[in-house]
Amino acid sequence: MKEEYSDRINKVFYFIDENLDADLSLSVIADIAYFSPFHFHRIFRTITGETLNEYVTRRRIEKSASILMHNKKISITEVSLQTGFNSNSSFTRTFNKFYGISPTDFRNQDHHEFSKISKVESKNGQEFPIFEKYICNINDLLNWITMNAKIEVKEIEKLELAYVTCIGDSGIAAAYDKLISWATPKGILKNDNTKMVTIYHDSFKITSPEKVRMSACVTLQEPAKVNGGVGLTEIPGGKYLVGSFEITPEEFGKTWSGLFLWMNGKGYKKADRNPFEIYHNDFRTHPENKCRVDFYIPIE
């Protein structure tokens, strides 16, 4: 797939994320990507594995699930309007098809007790994600977080980044390889203040791992020209809950789950921005193969 196509599709991703309550029809989105509808349909499906309509519907439902998880007081009508559904019945029917539960029942669940995505087969034979319980006890997880992390609330300034996006957790290594190949000849990695960053546009709690969208990023200390599928983005400044850890790569999922548990237990509320990680070493050079990493959760 041509690199210029990736650049245009990245623009589409960001537009959809910011306009879930708007008209996201094929003709509108194709125009944003500067393709004919026919050409765009083919390219988008090749890159994402989904048609535009399938992708938009999934993003709307997953966004609504995130809102319901973090805001127990919001009405179902308000959620349906925020995520682009024209009626409660349409929203409820589509939500139930994805998660096998109504939006109201989903909102009333204690999501602190759930973790990894598993699969369940719906009535029409299609597979959709559901939740399964933590392998470990919640109290054990919270104790582990307390013992292994320095947790604080910080106000951070905006971060300027170059990035490569991937869909599916199996693609993040290739995305970093591509980013590093672009950044190395420019001398970007020689700056001691440069950090590698992963932004999570989706949550593993509500999105299947093969569809989670992530961005492999490198911080920029000065403006840079991008090409070859590398884009420019930013992380907005603001208030973040920051957990600093020294952990193995296998402990990342456990760490995120525990940090969100800790956040909710302390009464903090997640803001409508993406969480991310900042890395401070190459774990392959660590004597115990551990990562020194900061986990950032945006809070209100």
VOPAGU-2260 file (C-alpha; in pm, 1 decimal, decimal comma):
REM VOPAGU-2260
SITE   aa  ch    i         X         Y         Z
SITE  MET   A    0       0,0       0,0       0,0
SITE  LYS   A    1     141,8     339,7     -97,6
SITE  GLU   A    2     272,5     553,0     191,6
SITE  GLU   A    3      61,1     849,5      80,6
SITE  TYR   A    4    -248,7     635,6     126,4
SITE  SER   A    5    -153,0     571,5     490,7
SITE  ASP   A    6    -116,4     946,3     546,2
SITE  ARG   A    7    -466,1    1010,9     413,4
SITE  ILE   A    8    -620,6     726,5     612,3
SITE  ASN   A    9    -456,1     859,1     929,7
SITE  LYS   A   10    -630,8    1190,1     863,5
SITE  VAL   A   11    -957,1     997,5     833,2
SITE  PHE   A   12    -898,6     818,6    1165,5
SITE  TYR   A   13    -856,5    1148,6    1348,0
SITE  PHE   A   14   -1157,5    1304,7    1176,3
SITE  ILE   A   15   -1382,2    1012,6    1271,0
SITE  ASP   A   16   -1260,2    1018,1    1632,9
SITE  GLU   A   17   -1345,7    1387,1    1663,6
SITE  ASN   A   18   -1679,0    1373,4    1478,0
SITE  LEU   A   19   -1861,2    1057,7    1584,5
SITE  ASP   A   20   -2187,7    1251,7    1613,9
SITE  ALA   A   21   -2162,5    1389,6    1258,3
SITE  ASP   A   22   -2234,3    1261,7     906,6
SITE  LEU   A   23   -1966,4     998,6     843,7
SITE  SER   A   24   -2101,4     862,6     517,8
SITE  LEU   A   25   -1875,4     722,6     248,2
SITE  SER   A   26   -1904,5    1032,8      28,6
SITE  VAL   A   27   -1812,9    1269,1     314,8
SITE  ILE   A   28   -1513,6    1067,3     435,6
SITE  ALA   A   29   -1384,4     991,6      85,9
SITE  ASP   A   30   -1382,2    1364,4      17,0
SITE  ILE   A   31   -1170,5    1427,1     327,9
SITE  ALA   A   32    -921,0    1165,4     207,9
SITE  TYR   A   33    -918,1    1308,6    -147,2
SITE  PHE   A   34   -1030,9     981,3    -304,5
SITE  SER   A   35   -1331,6     883,6    -508,9
SITE  PRO   A   36   -1582,1     686,6    -296,3
SITE  PHE   A   37   -1508,4     368,1    -493,7
SITE  HIS   A   38   -1131,6     404,4    -458,4
SITE  PHE   A   39   -1154,4     502,1     -91,6
SITE  HIS   A   40   -1377,2     204,8      -5,9
SITE  ARG   A   41   -1119,5     -37,4    -148,2
SITE  ILE   A   42    -818,1     129,6      18,6
SITE  PHE   A   43    -983,9     171,0     358,3
SITE  ARG   A   44   -1089,9    -192,6     371,6
SITE  THR   A   45    -739,3    -306,9     269,8
SITE  ILE   A   46    -577,1    -103,5     549,8
SITE  THR   A   47    -830,7    -164,6     828,8
SITE  GLY   A   48    -988,5    -497,8     738,4
SITE  GLU   A   49   -1330,6    -333,4     773,2
SITE  THR   A   50   -1563,1    -134,1     552,0
SITE  LEU   A   51   -1606,1     230,6     647,4
SITE  ASN   A   52   -1954,5     161,3     780,9
SITE  GLU   A   53   -1831,6    -130,8     993,7
SITE  TYR   A   54   -1544,6      77,9    1129,8
SITE  VAL   A   55   -1761,9     380,7    1211,5
SITE  THR   A   56   -2029,0     167,6    1380,5
SITE  ARG   A   57   -1766,4      -9,9    1591,4
SITE  ARG   A   58   -1599,6     317,8    1692,1
SITE  ARG   A   59   -1935,2     466,1    1790,7
SITE  ILE   A   60   -2026,8     165,3    2002,5
SITE  GLU   A   61   -1683,9     145,1    2165,7
SITE  LYS   A   62   -1691,1     518,4    2240,0
SITE  SER   A   63   -2032,7     479,6    2398,0
SITE  ALA   A   64   -1903,3     187,6    2608,2
SITE  SER   A   65   -1614,1     402,9    2729,3
SITE  ILE   A   66   -1851,4     684,9    2824,0
SITE  LEU   A   67   -2078,7     445,2    3011,9
SITE  MET   A   68   -1782,5     294,1    3197,9
SITE  HIS   A   69   -1653,4     628,1    3320,8
SITE  ASN   A   70   -1977,7     825,1    3367,9
SITE  LYS   A   71   -2249,0     637,7    3555,1
SITE  LYS   A   72   -2484,7     937,1    3567,9
SITE  ILE   A   73   -2512,0    1009,1    3195,4
SITE  SER   A   74   -2841,1     918,0    3027,7
SITE  ILE   A   75   -2862,2     660,3    2751,0
SITE  THR   A   76   -3022,3     923,0    2527,4
SITE  GLU   A   77   -2727,9    1157,9    2574,8
SITE  VAL   A   78   -2477,9     882,2    2499,0
SITE  SER   A   79   -2662,7     781,4    2182,3
SITE  LEU   A   80   -2666,2    1142,6    2058,8
SITE  GLN   A   81   -2297,9    1196,7    2142,2
SITE  THR   A   82   -2202,2     891,9    1937,5
SITE  GLY   A   83   -2411,6     959,1    1630,1
SITE  PHE   A   84   -2717,3     736,6    1667,9
SITE  ASN   A   85   -3051,1     881,2    1559,9
SITE  SER   A   86   -3260,3     691,4    1814,1
SITE  ASN   A   87   -3229,5     507,7    2144,5
SITE  SER   A   88   -3371,2     193,2    1988,1
SITE  SER   A   89   -3108,4     188,7    1713,7
SITE  PHE   A   90   -2832,3     251,3    1967,3
SITE  THR   A   91   -2955,9     -15,6    2209,3
SITE  ARG   A   92   -2999,2    -274,3    1934,3
SITE  THR   A   93   -2648,1    -214,7    1795,1
SITE  PHE   A   94   -2486,5    -206,7    2140,3
SITE  ASN   A   95   -2650,3    -533,7    2238,7
SITE  LYS   A   96   -2530,5    -690,8    1913,5
SITE  PHE   A   97   -2170,6    -600,7    1994,3
SITE  TYR   A   98   -2156,3    -676,2    2366,6
SITE  GLY   A   99   -2451,8    -907,9    2428,9
SITE  ILE   A  100   -2591,0    -671,6    2692,8
SITE  SER   A  101   -2800,3    -355,2    2691,8
SITE  PRO   A  102   -2634,6     -14,5    2745,3
SITE  THR   A  103   -2823,3      26,0    3073,8
SITE  ASP   A  104   -2706,0    -309,1    3211,1
SITE  PHE   A  105   -2353,3    -240,4    3086,9
SITE  ARG   A  106   -2345,6      93,6    3270,3
SITE  ASN   A  107   -2466,2     -68,5    3591,9
SITE  GLN   A  108   -2191,8    -331,7    3594,8
SITE  ASP   A  109   -1879,9    -296,4    3807,1
SITE  HIS   A  110   -1618,7    -281,4    3530,7
SITE  HIS   A  111   -1336,3    -283,5    3784,7
SITE  GLU   A  112   -1397,1    -657,4    3802,6
SITE  PHE   A  113   -1331,0    -716,4    3435,4
SITE  SER   A  114   -1023,9    -733,6    3221,7
SITE  LYS   A  115    -919,8    -917,9    2910,2
SITE  ILE   A  116   -1127,4    -935,7    2595,1
SITE  SER   A  117   -1265,4   -1278,2    2512,5
SITE  LYS   A  118   -1514,8   -1383,0    2247,9
SITE  VAL   A  119   -1880,2   -1478,0    2250,0
SITE  GLU   A  120   -2090,5   -1576,5    1953,8
SITE  SER   A  121   -2403,1   -1369,5    1892,0
SITE  LYS   A  122   -2734,6   -1501,2    1762,4
SITE  ASN   A  123   -2636,7   -1435,6    1402,5
SITE  GLY   A  124   -2310,4   -1629,4    1438,3
SITE  GLN   A  125   -2081,3   -1325,9    1443,0
SITE  GLU   A  126   -1820,2   -1296,5    1715,9
SITE  PHE   A  127   -1812,4    -998,7    1949,8
SITE  PRO   A  128   -1599,3    -915,0    2251,5
SITE  ILE   A  129   -1715,4    -967,7    2608,5
SITE  PHE   A  130   -1536,6    -940,8    2943,2
SITE  GLU   A  131   -1390,2   -1211,4    3164,9
SITE  LYS   A  132   -1289,0   -1176,0    3525,9
SITE  TYR   A  133    -940,1   -1087,0    3642,4
SITE  ILE   A  134    -712,3   -1383,2    3689,0
SITE  CYS   A  135    -589,6   -1224,2    4009,6
SITE  ASN   A  136    -787,7   -1082,7    4300,1
SITE  ILE   A  137    -858,1    -709,0    4282,0
SITE  ASN   A  138    -702,3    -644,6    4622,0
SITE  ASP   A  139    -388,5    -831,8    4518,6
SITE  LEU   A  140    -369,7    -619,9    4204,3
SITE  LEU   A  141    -407,0    -295,0    4398,8
SITE  ASN   A  142    -141,6    -408,1    4646,9
SITE  TRP   A  143      90,9    -490,5    4358,1
SITE  ILE   A  144      37,5    -144,4    4208,6
SITE  THR   A  145     103,9      24,9    4541,9
SITE  MET   A  146     423,5    -172,8    4597,3
SITE  ASN   A  147     562,1    -133,5    4245,7
SITE  ALA   A  148     469,9     219,7    4142,6
SITE  LYS   A  149     529,3     581,0    4218,3
SITE  ILE   A  150     190,3     741,8    4144,3
SITE  GLU   A  151     130,1    1117,1    4125,7
SITE  VAL   A  152     -89,5    1374,7    3954,5
SITE  LYS   A  153      93,3    1603,7    3713,6
SITE  GLU   A  154      15,6    1900,0    3490,8
SITE  ILE   A  155     210,0    1846,6    3169,9
SITE  GLU   A  156     274,8    2069,4    2871,7
SITE  LYS   A  157     180,0    1973,0    2518,3
SITE  LEU   A  158     406,7    1711,8    2358,3
SITE  GLU   A  159     492,1    1736,3    1988,7
SITE  LEU   A  160     535,1    1396,1    1822,9
SITE  ALA   A  161     610,0    1213,4    1501,7
SITE  TYR   A  162     411,4     892,4    1473,7
SITE  VAL   A  163     325,1     576,6    1281,4
SITE  THR   A  164     -16,1     422,1    1345,0
SITE  CYS   A  165     -98,7      52,8    1344,1
SITE  ILE   A  166    -419,6    -145,1    1385,7
SITE  GLY   A  167    -383,5    -453,2    1605,2
SITE  ASP   A  168    -144,0    -511,8    1892,3
SITE  SER   A  169      71,2    -739,0    1675,7
SITE  GLY   A  170     165,1    -443,5    1453,3
SITE  ILE   A  171     323,9    -211,1    1708,1
SITE  ALA   A  172     677,8    -350,9    1667,5
SITE  ALA   A  173     670,9    -293,5    1291,1
SITE  ALA   A  174     534,8      57,8    1348,5
SITE  TYR   A  175     830,2     136,9    1575,2
SITE  ASP   A  176    1074,5     -10,7    1324,7
SITE  LYS   A  177     934,1     219,2    1058,3
SITE  LEU   A  178     944,7     521,1    1289,3
SITE  ILE   A  179    1303,7     454,3    1396,5
SITE  SER   A  180    1413,5     409,6    1034,2
SITE  TRP   A  181    1272,3     755,7     964,0
SITE  ALA   A  182    1408,5     923,7    1279,8
SITE  THR   A  183    1763,2     780,0    1284,9
SITE  PRO   A  184    1913,2     954,5     978,6
SITE  LYS   A  185    1761,2    1283,3    1099,5
SITE  GLY   A  186    1953,6    1258,5    1427,9
SITE  ILE   A  187    1632,9    1278,2    1631,3
SITE  LEU   A  188    1724,3     984,4    1854,4
SITE  LYS   A  189    2060,0    1137,8    1952,1
SITE  ASN   A  190    1889,2    1401,6    2164,9
SITE  ASP   A  191    1894,2    1293,8    2530,6
SITE  ASN   A  192    1547,0    1442,4    2583,8
SITE  THR   A  193    1390,0    1235,3    2306,0
SITE  LYS   A  194    1149,8     965,4    2426,8
SITE  MET   A  195     952,4     688,7    2260,5
SITE  VAL   A  196     579,6     703,6    2329,2
SITE  THR   A  197     283,9     473,1    2263,9
SITE  ILE   A  198     -62,3     631,9    2238,5
SITE  TYR   A  199    -368,8     408,8    2282,0
SITE  HIS   A  200    -665,1     526,7    2073,0
SITE  ASP   A  201    -871,4     228,3    2190,6
SITE  SER   A  202    -907,3      35,1    2514,4
SITE  PHE   A  203    -833,2    -335,7    2534,6
SITE  LYS   A  204   -1133,3    -358,7    2769,6
SITE  ILE   A  205   -1379,7    -271,9    2494,5
SITE  THR   A  206   -1192,3    -338,3    2167,8
SITE  SER   A  207   -1063,4    -671,7    2037,7
SITE  PRO   A  208    -679,6    -677,6    2038,9
SITE  GLU   A  209    -660,7    -722,7    1660,7
SITE  LYS   A  210    -859,9    -398,9    1613,5
SITE  VAL   A  211    -700,4    -177,3    1878,6
SITE  ARG   A  212    -545,6     129,4    1713,5
SITE  MET   A  213    -213,3     246,7    1855,5
SITE  SER   A  214      43,0     506,4    1753,7
SITE  ALA   A  215     416,2     447,7    1788,9
SITE  CYS   A  216     561,7     792,9    1853,3
SITE  VAL   A  217     884,5     979,7    1914,1
SITE  THR   A  218     894,7    1316,8    2088,8
SITE  LEU   A  219    1021,8    1611,3    1884,1
SITE  GLN   A  220    1238,3    1884,7    2032,8
SITE  GLU   A  221    1214,1    2095,3    1717,7
SITE  PRO   A  222     996,4    2096,6    1402,5
SITE  ALA   A  223    1050,0    1809,9    1157,7
SITE  LYS   A  224     932,5    1730,8     807,4
SITE  VAL   A  225     759,5    1394,9     774,5
SITE  ASN   A  226     713,1    1155,0     486,8
SITE  GLY   A  227     685,8     786,2     407,1
SITE  GLY   A  228     381,6     716,1     622,6
SITE  VAL   A  229     515,9     908,7     924,4
SITE  GLY   A  230     283,5    1180,7    1052,1
SITE  LEU   A  231     285,8    1463,1    1304,5
SITE  THR   A  232      59,4    1475,2    1607,0
SITE  GLU   A  233      51,5    1608,1    1961,7
SITE  ILE   A  234     -51,8    1505,6    2309,0
SITE  PRO   A  235    -247,9    1790,1    2466,2
SITE  GLY   A  236    -123,0    1941,6    2786,9
SITE  GLY   A  237    -331,7    1905,9    3099,7
SITE  LYS   A  238    -377,1    1701,8    3413,8
SITE  TYR   A  239    -264,9    1339,3    3413,2
SITE  LEU   A  240    -238,1    1057,9    3662,2
SITE  VAL   A  241     115,0     924,5    3617,7
SITE  GLY   A  242     237,2     586,8    3735,1
SITE  SER   A  243     612,1     520,1    3712,7
SITE  PHE   A  244     711,5     154,2    3692,3
SITE  GLU   A  245    1001,0     -81,4    3632,9
SITE  ILE   A  246     831,2    -391,9    3491,3
SITE  THR   A  247     866,4    -670,6    3238,0
SITE  PRO   A  248     687,7    -644,0    2900,4
SITE  GLU   A  249     447,4    -916,3    3016,3
SITE  GLU   A  250     326,0    -698,0    3304,2
SITE  PHE   A  251     195,7    -406,2    3095,6
SITE  GLY   A  252    -166,4    -525,6    3081,4
SITE  LYS   A  253    -169,4    -596,6    3453,8
SITE  THR   A  254     -21,9    -253,3    3519,7
SITE  TRP   A  255    -282,9     -64,7    3315,7
SITE  SER   A  256    -566,1    -254,4    3484,5
SITE  GLY   A  257    -426,4    -187,3    3830,4
SITE  LEU   A  258    -364,5     179,7    3761,0
SITE  PHE   A  259    -723,1     234,3    3645,7
SITE  LEU   A  260    -845,0      53,5    3957,9
SITE  TRP   A  261    -626,1     278,6    4175,0
SITE  MET   A  262    -753,7     588,7    3990,6
SITE  ASN   A  263   -1118,9     502,0    4045,0
SITE  GLY   A  264   -1060,1     406,0    4405,9
SITE  LYS   A  265    -911,7     750,4    4472,1
SITE  GLY   A  266   -1208,0     925,9    4311,1
SITE  TYR   A  267   -1036,8    1052,7    3995,9
SITE  LYS   A  268   -1232,8    1058,4    3669,3
SITE  LYS   A  269   -1077,1     985,4    3330,7
SITE  ALA   A  270   -1086,9    1277,1    3087,2
SITE  ASP   A  271   -1186,0    1233,2    2722,6
SITE  ARG   A  272    -828,8    1205,9    2596,4
SITE  ASN   A  273    -605,9     911,4    2509,3
SITE  PRO   A  274    -381,4     737,5    2764,2
SITE  PHE   A  275     -19,2     680,0    2669,5
SITE  GLU   A  276     316,4     539,2    2779,9
SITE  ILE   A  277     658,7     706,6    2783,4
SITE  TYR   A  278     965,3     480,7    2785,4
SITE  HIS   A  279    1295,1     563,8    2953,6
SITE  ASN   A  280    1510,7     269,4    2849,9
SITE  ASP   A  281    1547,8     -22,5    2611,1
SITE  PHE   A  282    1437,4    -321,6    2817,6
SITE  ARG   A  283    1668,5    -546,9    2613,8
SITE  THR   A  284    1969,3    -374,9    2775,2
SITE  HIS   A  285    1829,2    -405,8    3128,7
SITE  PRO   A  286    1989,0    -687,5    3334,9
SITE  GLU   A  287    1640,7    -822,5    3417,0
SITE  ASN   A  288    1480,7    -727,7    3082,7
SITE  LYS   A  289    1265,1    -466,1    3254,3
SITE  CYS   A  290    1114,9    -147,9    3115,4
SITE  ARG   A  291    1136,0     183,7    3294,4
SITE  VAL   A  292     808,9     335,9    3182,4
SITE  ASP   A  293     557,5     602,4    3283,9
SITE  PHE   A  294     185,8     534,4    3230,9
SITE  TYR   A  295     -28,2     845,5    3173,5
SITE  ILE   A  296    -406,1     854,2    3226,5
SITE  PRO   A  297    -574,5    1188,3    3146,7
SITE  ILE   A  298    -800,7    1302,8    3431,0
SITE  GLU   A  299   -1053,0    1581,1    3477,9
